[in-house]
Structures are given as C-alpha cells and as structure tokens.
Amino acid sequence: MRNSFQKDALCEFCNITSCHAVTSLAEMTGLTINIEVPTVEVVSIENTGKLIAVGKIVAGKRNNSSGTSTRN
C-alpha cells in the first residue's frame, strides 16, 4: 500500500461491497444481519496464517495448475 489514501479507499470499497452483500442476504433470508465495519491491514503473505482464526470457516476459490476452478 503506497499511502494512507489508498488504504482508506480500499477500506471504503470493502465497506460498500460488504454492505451490499449483507443487504442482499438479508432480503433473501428475511433476517436482520448485523456486521462490523471491515478493516484493512497490509501484511506479508507469510503472515496471513497468523491472522486467520483457528476453527473459522473460510470460503474461497482458486485455480489449480490446469486452469480449472476449484472451491474450498
């Protein structure tokens, strides 16, 4: 991250997109969903494992070496 403006812009982007996702989920389920404001922290790839809570379910998508998608 080059400066605080870029970090703030990324945080605002995450805030807006997560709010849109939660609003859509709430409309689909008819439930009230509360979320916390997302934060942005820049870390090296080696340190990302330390930030993921043990036992927390994490979903993602990756491409394997043949270029096909797999889901976790």
PQR file with spaces between the fields and no chain letter, atoms N, CA, C, O and H, PARSE charges and radii, in Angstrom:
ATOM       1  N    MET     1       0.861   -1.154    0.000 -0.4000 1.5000
ATOM       2  CA   MET     1       0.000    0.000    0.000 -0.0000 2.0000
ATOM       3  C    MET     1       0.912    1.222    0.000  0.5500 1.7000
ATOM       4  O    MET     1       1.781    1.348    0.863 -0.5500 1.4000
ATOM       5  N    ARG     2       0.726    2.087   -0.927 -0.4000 1.5000
ATOM       6  CA   ARG     2       1.659    3.204   -1.068 -0.0000 2.0000
ATOM       7  C    ARG     2       1.415    4.341   -0.084  0.5500 1.7000
ATOM       8  O    ARG     2       2.363    4.990    0.359 -0.5500 1.4000
ATOM       9  H    ARG     2       0.020    1.985   -1.627  0.4000 1.0000
ATOM      10  N    ASN     3       0.150    4.589    0.263 -0.4000 1.5000
ATOM      11  CA   ASN     3      -0.107    5.683    1.196 -0.0000 2.0000
ATOM      12  C    ASN     3      -1.440    5.470    1.910  0.5500 1.7000
ATOM      13  O    ASN     3      -2.185    4.541    1.597 -0.5500 1.4000
ATOM      14  H    ASN     3      -0.620    4.062   -0.097  0.4000 1.0000
ATOM      15  N    SER     4      -1.725    6.337    2.865 -0.4000 1.5000
ATOM      16  CA   SER     4      -2.944    6.175    3.656 -0.0000 2.0000
ATOM      17  C    SER     4      -4.197    6.410    2.818  0.5500 1.7000
ATOM      18  O    SER     4      -5.245    5.836    3.116 -0.5500 1.4000
ATOM      19  H    SER     4      -1.120    7.092    3.119  0.4000 1.0000
ATOM      20  N    PHE     5      -4.117    7.241    1.774 -0.4000 1.5000
ATOM      21  CA   PHE     5      -5.279    7.463    0.912 -0.0000 2.0000
ATOM      22  C    PHE     5      -5.693    6.166    0.227  0.5500 1.7000
ATOM      23  O    PHE     5      -6.884    5.861    0.155 -0.5500 1.4000
ATOM      24  H    PHE     5      -3.266    7.708    1.532  0.4000 1.0000
ATOM      25  N    GLN     6      -4.726    5.397   -0.278 -0.4000 1.5000
ATOM      26  CA   GLN     6      -5.031    4.128   -0.928 -0.0000 2.0000
ATOM      27  C    GLN     6      -5.632    3.136    0.062  0.5500 1.7000
ATOM      28  O    GLN     6      -6.574    2.415   -0.269 -0.5500 1.4000
ATOM      29  H    GLN     6      -3.759    5.645   -0.220  0.4000 1.0000
ATOM      30  N    LYS     7      -5.092    3.100    1.264 -0.4000 1.5000
ATOM      31  CA   LYS     7      -5.624    2.209    2.286 -0.0000 2.0000
ATOM      32  C    LYS     7      -7.047    2.601    2.653  0.5500 1.7000
ATOM      33  O    LYS     7      -7.907    1.732    2.792 -0.5500 1.4000
ATOM      34  H    LYS     7      -4.327    3.686    1.533  0.4000 1.0000
ATOM      35  N    ASP     8      -7.312    3.901    2.814 -0.4000 1.5000
ATOM      36  CA   ASP     8      -8.660    4.378    3.119 -0.0000 2.0000
ATOM      37  C    ASP     8      -9.635    4.070    1.985  0.5500 1.7000
ATOM      38  O    ASP     8     -10.785    3.703    2.229 -0.5500 1.4000
ATOM      39  H    ASP     8      -6.614    4.608    2.702  0.4000 1.0000
ATOM      40  N    ALA     9      -9.170    4.222    0.745 -0.4000 1.5000
ATOM      41  CA   ALA     9     -10.025    3.929   -0.412 -0.0000 2.0000
ATOM      42  C    ALA     9     -10.364    2.446   -0.463  0.5500 1.7000
ATOM      43  O    ALA     9     -11.505    2.084   -0.750 -0.5500 1.4000
ATOM      44  H    ALA     9      -8.237    4.521    0.547  0.4000 1.0000
ATOM      45  N    LEU    10      -9.393    1.584   -0.190 -0.4000 1.5000
ATOM      46  CA   LEU    10      -9.635    0.146   -0.177 -0.0000 2.0000
ATOM      47  C    LEU    10     -10.608   -0.224    0.943  0.5500 1.7000
ATOM      48  O    LEU    10     -11.494   -1.057    0.748 -0.5500 1.4000
ATOM      49  H    LEU    10      -8.466    1.878    0.042  0.4000 1.0000
ATOM      50  N    CYS    11     -10.446    0.388    2.104 -0.4000 1.5000
ATOM      51  CA   CYS    11     -11.345    0.133    3.234 -0.0000 2.0000
ATOM      52  C    CYS    11     -12.771    0.567    2.888  0.5500 1.7000
ATOM      53  O    CYS    11     -13.726   -0.147    3.194 -0.5500 1.4000
ATOM      54  H    CYS    11      -9.727    1.065    2.263  0.4000 1.0000
ATOM      55  N    GLU    12     -12.916    1.711    2.265 -0.4000 1.5000
ATOM      56  CA   GLU    12     -14.250    2.181    1.877 -0.0000 2.0000
ATOM      57  C    GLU    12     -14.873    1.262    0.829  0.5500 1.7000
ATOM      58  O    GLU    12     -16.070    0.979    0.883 -0.5500 1.4000
ATOM      59  H    GLU    12     -12.140    2.291    2.016  0.4000 1.0000
ATOM      60  N    PHE    13     -14.068    0.797   -0.122 -0.4000 1.5000
ATOM      61  CA   PHE    13     -14.557   -0.151   -1.122 -0.0000 2.0000
ATOM      62  C    PHE    13     -15.061   -1.431   -0.448  0.5500 1.7000
ATOM      63  O    PHE    13     -16.130   -1.938   -0.785 -0.5500 1.4000
ATOM      64  H    PHE    13     -13.096    1.027   -0.166  0.4000 1.0000
ATOM      65  N    CYS    14     -14.283   -1.944    0.504 -0.4000 1.5000
ATOM      66  CA   CYS    14     -14.698   -3.150    1.236 -0.0000 2.0000
ATOM      67  C    CYS    14     -15.969   -2.903    2.028  0.5500 1.7000
ATOM      68  O    CYS    14     -16.841   -3.770    2.087 -0.5500 1.4000
ATOM      69  H    CYS    14     -13.415   -1.532    0.778  0.4000 1.0000
ATOM      70  N    ASN    15     -16.086   -1.745    2.632 -0.4000 1.5000
ATOM      71  CA   ASN    15     -17.274   -1.394    3.402 -0.0000 2.0000
ATOM      72  C    ASN    15     -18.512   -1.372    2.505  0.5500 1.7000
ATOM      73  O    ASN    15     -19.541   -1.950    2.853 -0.5500 1.4000
ATOM      74  H    ASN    15     -15.378   -1.040    2.584  0.4000 1.0000
ATOM      75  N    ILE    16     -18.417   -0.719    1.376 -0.4000 1.5000
ATOM      76  CA   ILE    16     -19.558   -0.610    0.459 -0.0000 2.0000
ATOM      77  C    ILE    16     -19.953   -1.976   -0.083  0.5500 1.7000
ATOM      78  O    ILE    16     -21.136   -2.316   -0.091 -0.5500 1.4000
ATOM      79  H    ILE    16     -17.581   -0.248    1.093  0.4000 1.0000
ATOM      80  N    THR    17     -18.975   -2.771   -0.539 -0.4000 1.5000
ATOM      81  CA   THR    17     -19.309   -4.065   -1.124 -0.0000 2.0000
ATOM      82  C    THR    17     -19.848   -5.044   -0.087  0.5500 1.7000
ATOM      83  O    THR    17     -20.761   -5.814   -0.384 -0.5500 1.4000
ATOM      84  H    THR    17     -18.014   -2.495   -0.532  0.4000 1.0000
ATOM      85  N    SER    18     -19.299   -5.025    1.126 -0.4000 1.5000
ATOM      86  CA   SER    18     -19.824   -5.933    2.150 -0.0000 2.0000
ATOM      87  C    SER    18     -21.230   -5.530    2.565  0.5500 1.7000
ATOM      88  O    SER    18     -22.055   -6.398    2.849 -0.5500 1.4000
ATOM      89  H    SER    18     -18.557   -4.399    1.368  0.4000 1.0000
ATOM      90  N    CYS    19     -21.522   -4.239    2.607 -0.4000 1.5000
ATOM      91  CA   CYS    19     -22.884   -3.787    2.935 -0.0000 2.0000
ATOM      92  C    CYS    19     -23.877   -4.209    1.858  0.5500 1.7000
ATOM      93  O    CYS    19     -25.001   -4.600    2.174 -0.5500 1.4000
ATOM      94  H    CYS    19     -20.851   -3.534    2.376  0.4000 1.0000
ATOM      95  N    HIS    20     -23.481   -4.136    0.602 -0.4000 1.5000
ATOM      96  CA   HIS    20     -24.353   -4.597   -0.481 -0.0000 2.0000
ATOM      97  C    HIS    20     -24.627   -6.091   -0.354  0.5500 1.7000
ATOM      98  O    HIS    20     -25.760   -6.539   -0.534 -0.5500 1.4000
ATOM      99  H    HIS    20     -22.568   -3.819    0.345  0.4000 1.0000
ATOM     100  N    ALA    21     -23.592   -6.855   -0.046 -0.4000 1.5000
ATOM     101  CA   ALA    21     -23.752   -8.303    0.098 -0.0000 2.0000
ATOM     102  C    ALA    21     -24.668   -8.637    1.270  0.5500 1.7000
ATOM     103  O    ALA    21     -25.530   -9.507    1.151 -0.5500 1.4000
ATOM     104  H    ALA    21     -22.672   -6.492    0.100  0.4000 1.0000
ATOM     105  N    VAL    22     -24.491   -7.962    2.387 -0.4000 1.5000
ATOM     106  CA   VAL    22     -25.316   -8.227    3.569 -0.0000 2.0000
ATOM     107  C    VAL    22     -26.758   -7.816    3.319  0.5500 1.7000
ATOM     108  O    VAL    22     -27.680   -8.514    3.741 -0.5500 1.4000
ATOM     109  H    VAL    22     -23.790   -7.255    2.483  0.4000 1.0000
ATOM     110  N    THR    23     -26.966   -6.703    2.644 -0.4000 1.5000
ATOM     111  CA   THR    23     -28.329   -6.275    2.314 -0.0000 2.0000
ATOM     112  C    THR    23     -29.015   -7.310    1.437  0.5500 1.7000
ATOM     113  O    THR    23     -30.176   -7.647    1.671 -0.5500 1.4000
ATOM     114  H    THR    23     -26.217   -6.136    2.301  0.4000 1.0000
ATOM     115  N    SER    24     -28.319   -7.815    0.437 -0.4000 1.5000
ATOM     116  CA   SER    24     -28.896   -8.845   -0.435 -0.0000 2.0000
ATOM     117  C    SER    24     -29.215  -10.116    0.345  0.5500 1.7000
ATOM     118  O    SER    24     -30.276  -10.711    0.157 -0.5500 1.4000
ATOM     119  H    SER    24     -27.376   -7.542    0.246  0.4000 1.0000
ATOM     120  N    LEU    25     -28.303  -10.532    1.217 -0.4000 1.5000
ATOM     121  CA   LEU    25     -28.521  -11.724    2.027 -0.0000 2.0000
ATOM     122  C    LEU    25     -29.722  -11.536    2.957  0.5500 1.7000
ATOM     123  O    LEU    25     -30.526  -12.453    3.127 -0.5500 1.4000
ATOM     124  H    LEU    25     -27.441  -10.049    1.370  0.4000 1.0000
ATOM     125  N    ALA    26     -29.840  -10.365    3.551 -0.4000 1.5000
ATOM     126  CA   ALA    26     -30.968  -10.083    4.439 -0.0000 2.0000
ATOM     127  C    ALA    26     -32.291  -10.109    3.676  0.5500 1.7000
ATOM     128  O    ALA    26     -33.296  -10.613    4.177 -0.5500 1.4000
ATOM     129  H    ALA    26     -29.187   -9.621    3.413  0.4000 1.0000
ATOM     130  N    GLU    27     -32.281   -9.570    2.477 -0.4000 1.5000
ATOM     131  CA   GLU    27     -33.503   -9.590    1.663 -0.0000 2.0000
ATOM     132  C    GLU    27     -33.883  -11.013    1.262  0.5500 1.7000
ATOM     133  O    GLU    27     -35.065  -11.354    1.250 -0.5500 1.4000
ATOM     134  H    GLU    27     -31.464   -9.161    2.070  0.4000 1.0000
ATOM     135  N    MET    28     -32.900  -11.845    0.937 -0.4000 1.5000
ATOM     136  CA   MET    28     -33.180  -13.230    0.541 -0.0000 2.0000
ATOM     137  C    MET    28     -33.679  -14.073    1.703  0.5500 1.7000
ATOM     138  O    MET    28     -34.545  -14.930    1.523 -0.5500 1.4000
ATOM     139  H    MET    28     -31.939  -11.568    0.947  0.4000 1.0000
ATOM     140  N    THR    29     -33.140  -13.836    2.893 -0.4000 1.5000
ATOM     141  CA   THR    29     -33.488  -14.679    4.034 -0.0000 2.0000
ATOM     142  C    THR    29     -34.592  -14.099    4.910  0.5500 1.7000
ATOM     143  O    THR    29     -35.208  -14.823    5.692 -0.5500 1.4000
ATOM     144  H    THR    29     -32.437  -13.140    3.039  0.4000 1.0000
ATOM     145  N    GLY    30     -34.845  -12.800    4.785 -0.4000 1.5000
ATOM     146  CA   GLY    30     -35.834  -12.150    5.637 -0.0000 2.0000
ATOM     147  C    GLY    30     -35.324  -11.928    7.054  0.5500 1.7000
ATOM     148  O    GLY    30     -36.110  -11.647    7.958 -0.5500 1.4000
ATOM     149  H    GLY    30     -34.345  -12.212    4.150  0.4000 1.0000
ATOM     150  N    LEU    31     -34.017  -12.050    7.255 -0.4000 1.5000
ATOM     151  CA   LEU    31     -33.416  -11.886    8.579 -0.0000 2.0000
ATOM     152  C    LEU    31     -32.719  -10.535    8.690  0.5500 1.7000
ATOM     153  O    LEU    31     -32.329   -9.940    7.686 -0.5500 1.4000
ATOM     154  H    LEU    31     -33.378  -12.278    6.520  0.4000 1.0000
ATOM     155  N    THR    32     -32.570  -10.063    9.915 -0.4000 1.5000
ATOM     156  CA   THR    32     -31.755   -8.885   10.175 -0.0000 2.0000
ATOM     157  C    THR    32     -30.330   -9.356   10.419  0.5500 1.7000
ATOM     158  O    THR    32     -30.088  -10.224   11.257 -0.5500 1.4000
ATOM     159  H    THR    32     -32.887  -10.546   10.731  0.4000 1.0000
ATOM     160  N    ILE    33     -29.393   -8.781    9.684 -0.4000 1.5000
ATOM     161  CA   ILE    33     -27.998   -9.197    9.790 -0.0000 2.0000
ATOM     162  C    ILE    33     -27.165   -7.984   10.176  0.5500 1.7000
ATOM     163  O    ILE    33     -27.227   -6.946    9.519 -0.5500 1.4000
ATOM     164  H    ILE    33     -29.589   -8.076    9.002  0.4000 1.0000
ATOM     165  N    ASN    34     -26.401   -8.118   11.227 -0.4000 1.5000
ATOM     166  CA   ASN    34     -25.514   -7.048   11.679 -0.0000 2.0000
ATOM     167  C    ASN    34     -24.079   -7.428   11.372  0.5500 1.7000
ATOM     168  O    ASN    34     -23.667   -8.568   11.591 -0.5500 1.4000
ATOM     169  H    ASN    34     -26.351   -8.962   11.761  0.4000 1.0000
ATOM     170  N    ILE    35     -23.322   -6.473   10.866 -0.4000 1.5000
ATOM     171  CA   ILE    35     -21.909   -6.719   10.573 -0.0000 2.0000
ATOM     172  C    ILE    35     -21.075   -5.613   11.203  0.5500 1.7000
ATOM     173  O    ILE    35     -21.581   -4.542   11.540 -0.5500 1.4000
ATOM     174  H    ILE    35     -23.657   -5.547   10.688  0.4000 1.0000
ATOM     175  N    GLU    36     -19.797   -5.893   11.353 -0.4000 1.5000
ATOM     176  CA   GLU    36     -18.851   -4.883   11.814 -0.0000 2.0000
ATOM     177  C    GLU    36     -18.227   -4.208   10.603  0.5500 1.7000
ATOM     178  O    GLU    36     -18.138   -4.796    9.525 -0.5500 1.4000
ATOM     179  H    GLU    36     -19.386   -6.762   11.079  0.4000 1.0000
ATOM     180  N    VAL    37     -17.801   -2.975   10.794 -0.4000 1.5000
ATOM     181  CA   VAL    37     -17.135   -2.263    9.713 -0.0000 2.0000
ATOM     182  C    VAL    37     -15.818   -2.966    9.416  0.5500 1.7000
ATOM     183  O    VAL    37     -15.018   -3.184   10.326 -0.5500 1.4000
ATOM     184  H    VAL    37     -17.874   -2.497   11.669  0.4000 1.0000
ATOM     185  N    PRO    38     -15.578   -3.326    8.148 -0.5600 1.5000
ATOM     186  CA   PRO    38     -14.340   -4.028    7.820  0.2800 2.0000
ATOM     187  C    PRO    38     -13.125   -3.125    7.993  0.5500 1.7000
ATOM     188  O    PRO    38     -13.214   -1.903    7.871 -0.5500 1.4000
ATOM     189  N    THR    39     -12.002   -3.748    8.278 -0.4000 1.5000
ATOM     190  CA   THR    39     -10.740   -3.020    8.377 -0.0000 2.0000
ATOM     191  C    THR    39      -9.765   -3.572    7.352  0.5500 1.7000
ATOM     192  O    THR    39      -9.928   -4.690    6.864 -0.5500 1.4000
ATOM     193  H    THR    39     -11.930   -4.741    8.377  0.4000 1.0000
ATOM     194  N    VAL    40      -8.769   -2.796    7.035 -0.4000 1.5000
ATOM     195  CA   VAL    40      -7.745   -3.217    6.080 -0.0000 2.0000
ATOM     196  C    VAL    40      -6.412   -3.217    6.800  0.5500 1.7000
ATOM     197  O    VAL    40      -6.030   -2.236    7.439 -0.5500 1.4000
ATOM     198  H    VAL    40      -8.636   -1.888    7.431  0.4000 1.0000
ATOM     199  N    GLU    41      -5.717   -4.324    6.686 -0.4000 1.5000
ATOM     200  CA   GLU    41      -4.375   -4.421    7.254 -0.0000 2.0000
ATOM     201  C    GLU    41      -3.475   -5.038    6.192  0.5500 1.7000
ATOM     202  O    GLU    41      -3.780   -6.105    5.659 -0.5500 1.4000
ATOM     203  H    GLU    41      -6.027   -5.120    6.166  0.4000 1.0000
ATOM     204  N    VAL    42      -2.391   -4.383    5.889 -0.4000 1.5000
ATOM     205  CA   VAL    42      -1.457   -4.874    4.877 -0.0000 2.0000
ATOM     206  C    VAL    42      -0.393   -5.704    5.578  0.5500 1.7000
ATOM     207  O    VAL    42       0.324   -5.209    6.447 -0.5500 1.4000
ATOM     208  H    VAL    42      -2.143   -3.516    6.321  0.4000 1.0000
ATOM     209  N    VAL    43      -0.299   -6.980    5.187 -0.4000 1.5000
ATOM     210  CA   VAL    43       0.678   -7.897    5.776 -0.0000 2.0000
ATOM     211  C    VAL    43       1.330   -8.707    4.670  0.5500 1.7000
ATOM     212  O    VAL    43       0.815   -8.791    3.555 -0.5500 1.4000
ATOM     213  H    VAL    43      -0.882   -7.382    4.481  0.4000 1.0000
ATOM     214  N    SER    44       2.459   -9.294    4.991 -0.4000 1.5000
ATOM     215  CA   SER    44       3.121  -10.160    4.018 -0.0000 2.0000
ATOM     216  C    SER    44       2.338  -11.464    3.907  0.5500 1.7000
ATOM     217  O    SER    44       1.620  -11.847    4.830 -0.5500 1.4000
ATOM     218  H    SER    44       2.878   -9.225    5.897  0.4000 1.0000
ATOM     219  N    ILE    45       2.479  -12.127    2.798 -0.4000 1.5000
ATOM     220  CA   ILE    45       1.768  -13.390    2.569 -0.0000 2.0000
ATOM     221  C    ILE    45       2.172  -14.427    3.615  0.5500 1.7000
ATOM     222  O    ILE    45       1.364  -15.281    3.981 -0.5500 1.4000
ATOM     223  H    ILE    45       3.063  -11.816    2.048  0.4000 1.0000
ATOM     224  N    GLU    46       3.389  -14.363    4.089 -0.4000 1.5000
ATOM     225  CA   GLU    46       3.854  -15.321    5.094 -0.0000 2.0000
ATOM     226  C    GLU    46       3.112  -15.166    6.417  0.5500 1.7000
ATOM     227  O    GLU    46       2.985  -16.137    7.163 -0.5500 1.4000
ATOM     228  H    GLU    46       4.045  -13.669    3.792  0.4000 1.0000
ATOM     229  N    ASN    47       2.621  -13.970    6.723 -0.4000 1.5000
ATOM     230  CA   ASN    47       1.965  -13.710    7.996 -0.0000 2.0000
ATOM     231  C    ASN    47       0.447  -13.815    7.954  0.5500 1.7000
ATOM     232  O    ASN    47      -0.208  -13.598    8.974 -0.5500 1.4000
ATOM     233  H    ASN    47       2.725  -13.182    6.117  0.4000 1.0000
ATOM     234  N    THR    48      -0.121  -14.136    6.817 -0.4000 1.5000
ATOM     235  CA   THR    48      -1.579  -14.195    6.734 -0.0000 2.0000
ATOM     236  C    THR    48      -2.161  -15.317    7.584  0.5500 1.7000
ATOM     237  O    THR    48      -3.251  -15.165    8.135 -0.5500 1.4000
ATOM     238  H    THR    48       0.410  -14.312    5.989  0.4000 1.0000
ATOM     239  N    GLY    49      -1.468  -16.424    7.702 -0.4000 1.5000
ATOM     240  CA   GLY    49      -1.963  -17.537    8.510 -0.0000 2.0000
ATOM     241  C    GLY    49      -2.153  -17.165    9.965  0.5500 1.7000
ATOM     242  O    GLY    49      -3.028  -17.720   10.630 -0.5500 1.4000
ATOM     243  H    GLY    49      -0.582  -16.548    7.255  0.4000 1.0000
ATOM     244  N    LYS    50      -1.362  -16.246   10.473 -0.4000 1.5000
ATOM     245  CA   LYS    50      -1.474  -15.814   11.860 -0.0000 2.0000
ATOM     246  C    LYS    50      -2.751  -15.011   12.099  0.5500 1.7000
ATOM     247  O    LYS    50      -3.221  -14.917   13.233 -0.5500 1.4000
ATOM     248  H    LYS    50      -0.651  -15.796    9.933  0.4000 1.0000
ATOM     249  N    LEU    51      -3.310  -14.435   11.045 -0.4000 1.5000
ATOM     250  CA   LEU    51      -4.481  -13.576   11.188 -0.0000 2.0000
ATOM     251  C    LEU    51      -5.806  -14.320   11.049  0.5500 1.7000
ATOM     252  O    LEU    51      -6.855  -13.785   11.407 -0.5500 1.4000
ATOM     253  H    LEU    51      -2.928  -14.511   10.123  0.4000 1.0000
ATOM     254  N    ILE    52      -5.768  -15.532   10.540 -0.4000 1.5000
ATOM     255  CA   ILE    52      -6.989  -16.309   10.354 -0.0000 2.0000
ATOM     256  C    ILE    52      -7.258  -17.084   11.632  0.5500 1.7000
ATOM     257  O    ILE    52      -6.406  -17.835   12.106 -0.5500 1.4000
ATOM     258  H    ILE    52      -4.915  -15.966   10.249  0.4000 1.0000
ATOM     259  N    ALA    53      -8.453  -16.895   12.187 -0.4000 1.5000
ATOM     260  CA   ALA    53      -8.803  -17.552   13.449 -0.0000 2.0000
ATOM     261  C    ALA    53      -8.866  -19.059   13.264  0.5500 1.7000
ATOM     262  O    ALA    53      -9.367  -19.544   12.250 -0.5500 1.4000
ATOM     263  H    ALA    53      -9.145  -16.284   11.802  0.4000 1.0000
ATOM     264  N    VAL    54      -8.365  -19.792   14.233 -0.4000 1.5000
ATOM     265  CA   VAL    54      -8.421  -21.246   14.208 -0.0000 2.0000
ATOM     266  C    VAL    54      -9.874  -21.671   14.353  0.5500 1.7000
ATOM     267  O    VAL    54     -10.582  -21.184   15.235 -0.5500 1.4000
ATOM     268  H    VAL    54      -7.958  -19.398   15.057  0.4000 1.0000
ATOM     269  N    GLY    55     -10.320  -22.575   13.492 -0.4000 1.5000
ATOM     270  CA   GLY    55     -11.696  -23.057   13.552 -0.0000 2.0000
ATOM     271  C    GLY    55     -12.685  -22.183   12.804  0.5500 1.7000
ATOM     272  O    GLY    55     -13.873  -22.501   12.752 -0.5500 1.4000
ATOM     273  H    GLY    55      -9.745  -22.970   12.775  0.4000 1.0000
ATOM     274  N    LYS    56     -12.217  -21.090   12.225 -0.4000 1.5000
ATOM     275  CA   LYS    56     -13.097  -20.202   11.472 -0.0000 2.0000
ATOM     276  C    LYS    56     -13.290  -20.778   10.079  0.5500 1.7000
ATOM     277  O    LYS    56     -12.324  -21.186    9.435 -0.5500 1.4000
ATOM     278  H    LYS    56     -11.252  -20.832   12.267  0.4000 1.0000
ATOM     279  N    ILE    57     -14.511  -20.814    9.618 -0.4000 1.5000
ATOM     280  CA   ILE    57     -14.797  -21.320    8.281 -0.0000 2.0000
ATOM     281  C    ILE    57     -14.474  -20.226    7.272  0.5500 1.7000
ATOM     282  O    ILE    57     -14.975  -19.105    7.367 -0.5500 1.4000
ATOM     283  H    ILE    57     -15.296  -20.482   10.142  0.4000 1.0000
ATOM     284  N    VAL    58     -13.640  -20.567    6.318 -0.4000 1.5000
ATOM     285  CA   VAL    58     -13.238  -19.623    5.291 -0.0000 2.0000
ATOM     286  C    VAL    58     -13.551  -20.240    3.938  0.5500 1.7000
ATOM     287  O    VAL    58     -13.168  -21.379    3.673 -0.5500 1.4000
ATOM     288  H    VAL    58     -13.234  -21.478    6.241  0.4000 1.0000
ATOM     289  N    ALA    59     -14.240  -19.501    3.082 -0.4000 1.5000
ATOM     290  CA   ALA    59     -14.572  -19.993    1.745 -0.0000 2.0000
ATOM     291  C    ALA    59     -13.744  -19.227    0.726  0.5500 1.7000
ATOM     292  O    ALA    59     -13.435  -18.052    0.921 -0.5500 1.4000
ATOM     293  H    ALA    59     -14.551  -18.575    3.298  0.4000 1.0000
ATOM     294  N    GLY    60     -13.397  -19.884   -0.335 -0.4000 1.5000
ATOM     295  CA   GLY    60     -12.615  -19.217   -1.358 -0.0000 2.0000
ATOM     296  C    GLY    60     -12.655  -19.978   -2.660  0.5500 1.7000
ATOM     297  O    GLY    60     -13.223  -21.067   -2.744 -0.5500 1.4000
ATOM     298  H    GLY    60     -13.649  -20.839   -0.493  0.4000 1.0000
ATOM     299  N    LYS    61     -12.058  -19.407   -3.654 -0.4000 1.5000
ATOM     300  CA   LYS    61     -11.986  -20.023   -4.968 -0.0000 2.0000
ATOM     301  C    LYS    61     -10.554  -19.891   -5.451  0.5500 1.7000
ATOM     302  O    LYS    61      -9.943  -18.831   -5.309 -0.5500 1.4000
ATOM     303  H    LYS    61     -11.596  -18.523   -3.586  0.4000 1.0000
ATOM     304  N    ARG    62     -10.024  -20.944   -6.011 -0.4000 1.5000
ATOM     305  CA   ARG    62      -8.673  -20.882   -6.539 -0.0000 2.0000
ATOM     306  C    ARG    62      -8.611  -21.631   -7.854  0.5500 1.7000
ATOM     307  O    ARG    62      -9.468  -22.467   -8.142 -0.5500 1.4000
ATOM     308  H    ARG    62     -10.521  -21.804   -6.126  0.4000 1.0000
ATOM     309  N    ASN    63      -7.614  -21.337   -8.639 -0.4000 1.5000
ATOM     310  CA   ASN    63      -7.386  -22.052   -9.887 -0.0000 2.0000
ATOM     311  C    ASN    63      -6.225  -23.000   -9.672  0.5500 1.7000
ATOM     312  O    ASN    63      -5.190  -22.619   -9.126 -0.5500 1.4000
ATOM     313  H    ASN    63      -6.918  -20.658   -8.405  0.4000 1.0000
ATOM     314  N    ASN    64      -6.407  -24.256  -10.114 -0.4000 1.5000
ATOM     315  CA   ASN    64      -5.288  -25.189   -9.999 -0.0000 2.0000
ATOM     316  C    ASN    64      -4.372  -25.023  -11.205  0.5500 1.7000
ATOM     317  O    ASN    64      -4.634  -24.190  -12.072 -0.5500 1.4000
ATOM     318  H    ASN    64      -7.248  -24.565  -10.558  0.4000 1.0000
ATOM     319  N    SER    65      -3.325  -25.792  -11.265 -0.4000 1.5000
ATOM     320  CA   SER    65      -2.317  -25.604  -12.302 -0.0000 2.0000
ATOM     321  C    SER    65      -2.849  -25.832  -13.716  0.5500 1.7000
ATOM     322  O    SER    65      -2.267  -25.336  -14.681 -0.5500 1.4000
ATOM     323  H    SER    65      -3.113  -26.469  -10.560  0.4000 1.0000
ATOM     324  N    SER    66      -3.968  -26.590  -13.851 -0.4000 1.5000
ATOM     325  CA   SER    66      -4.520  -26.815  -15.189 -0.0000 2.0000
ATOM     326  C    SER    66      -5.457  -25.683  -15.612  0.5500 1.7000
ATOM     327  O    SER    66      -5.965  -25.680  -16.733 -0.5500 1.4000
ATOM     328  H    SER    66      -4.441  -26.993  -13.067  0.4000 1.0000
ATOM     329  N    GLY    67      -5.687  -24.717  -14.708 -0.4000 1.5000
ATOM     330  CA   GLY    67      -6.517  -23.578  -15.055 -0.0000 2.0000
ATOM     331  C    GLY    67      -7.985  -23.754  -14.720  0.5500 1.7000
ATOM     332  O    GLY    67      -8.777  -22.831  -14.913 -0.5500 1.4000
ATOM     333  H    GLY    67      -5.275  -24.719  -13.797  0.4000 1.0000
ATOM     334  N    THR    68      -8.368  -24.944  -14.212 -0.4000 1.5000
ATOM     335  CA   THR    68      -9.773  -25.140  -13.847 -0.0000 2.0000
ATOM     336  C    THR    68     -10.002  -24.662  -12.421  0.5500 1.7000
ATOM     337  O    THR    68      -9.089  -24.678  -11.596 -0.5500 1.4000
ATOM     338  H    THR    68      -7.725  -25.693  -14.055  0.4000 1.0000
ATOM     339  N    SER    69     -11.223  -24.241  -12.141 -0.4000 1.5000
ATOM     340  CA   SER    69     -11.559  -23.699  -10.825 -0.0000 2.0000
ATOM     341  C    SER    69     -11.895  -24.814   -9.842  0.5500 1.7000
ATOM     342  O    SER    69     -12.500  -25.824  -10.201 -0.5500 1.4000
ATOM     343  H    SER    69     -11.965  -24.229  -12.811  0.4000 1.0000
ATOM     344  N    THR    70     -11.494  -24.609   -8.618 -0.4000 1.5000
ATOM     345  CA   THR    70     -11.882  -25.490   -7.527 -0.0000 2.0000
ATOM     346  C    THR    70     -12.448  -24.628   -6.421  0.5500 1.7000
ATOM     347  O    THR    70     -12.095  -23.454   -6.299 -0.5500 1.4000
ATOM     348  H    THR    70     -11.003  -23.788   -8.327  0.4000 1.0000
ATOM     349  N    ARG    71     -13.338  -25.211   -5.599 -0.4000 1.5000
ATOM     350  CA   ARG    71     -13.914  -24.459   -4.491 -0.0000 2.0000
ATOM     351  C    ARG    71     -13.490  -25.101   -3.189  0.5500 1.7000
ATOM     352  O    ARG    71     -13.400  -26.324   -3.084 -0.5500 1.4000
ATOM     353  H    ARG    71     -13.624  -26.164   -5.698  0.4000 1.0000
ATOM     354  N    ASN    72     -13.229  -24.254   -2.184 -0.4000 1.5000
ATOM     355  CA   ASN    72     -12.881  -24.720   -0.845 -0.0000 2.0000
ATOM     356  C    ASN    72     -14.036  -24.443    0.069  0.5500 1.7000
ATOM     357  O    ASN    72     -13.971  -24.754    1.258 -0.5500 1.4000
ATOM     358  H    ASN    72     -13.302  -23.260   -2.269  0.4000 1.0000
